[in-house]
């Protein structure tokens, strides 16, 4: 059993949990994920690690309510326990394998869409601790849904915001900000984009034109998290990959995004039915 040490609401239907999981915290690296199961009847939920503290033995995860299981999890409180918290799983971000000398002169641009700011946070934190330059773009529908902005700024990054309604930052898309930054003379060795698949698709199309290496995370299509169910199959560079075992991060210029979108929608109708037939769908 894994105890919830802390619970915070980041936005409507978006919750951050800090879990006591010393063994996971000891081995966790940016880009990896955990599998969470609330109880014996609960479904396996893959969640990207948002932060970890090896000294305290804690791991932070962010849960967005998108179905019956995440809704049930969001109702848990500080002091409650989770049955399973398995990890860290998946491959760490590519830059973790680079030494400080290789990293010190690189410049990264992180692009987060919505709750994508959560998996971006540990990556930025890791790089900033090594003194690596990072700019961060966060996009959301409105200012109320912008998460972790202040936390990322505390790491010493410039943070740029775009919202659909213009309530914070510029009114527009994250790609508008990518274009703006490059046109202003900013140069980047790599772009890391995490968020809705459509967002990552258009960011990758733009960065391909700009000739900037781009990494994306396909964590949102994972189901089982072990490669056994095959639900997260994706074509990358003409080859079949499994997001949970080969990823979750891939070369953004090689991903077949149309296939990913179709696969992501496979279980949508089932989730809608479950939400309509459970009293747990009214979370807050």
Secondary structure, DSSP 8 states (H G I E B T S, - for coil): -EEEEEEEEEETTEEEEEEE-HHHHHH--TT-EEEEE-STT---EEEEEEEEETTTTEEEEEEE--SHHHHHHHT--TT-EESEEEEEES---GGGGS-HHHHTT-EEEEEEEGGGHHHHHHHHHHHHHTT-EEEEEEEESSGGG--SHHHHHTTT-EEEEEETTSSSSEES-HHHHHHHHHHTT---SEEEEES-HHHHHHHHHHHHHHT-EEEEE-GGG-SSSSSSS-TTEEEETTEEEEHHHH-SEEETTTB-HHHHHHHHTTTHHHHHHHHHT-GGG---
